């Protein structure tokens, strides 16, 4: 294996690692932050007509 091929393989592995890490961060952030957003009750004004 020459130096150019080893550098290319290392580059591809680095891109794959960064891609997988970003996907994991995005999914975990969506799971935890969306849970907190939907976990409250909005105040509602109710008007009753007689």
Secondary structure, 3 states (H helix, E strand, C coil): CCHHHHHHHHHHHHHHHHHHHHHHHHHHHHHHHHHHHCCCCCCCCCCCCC
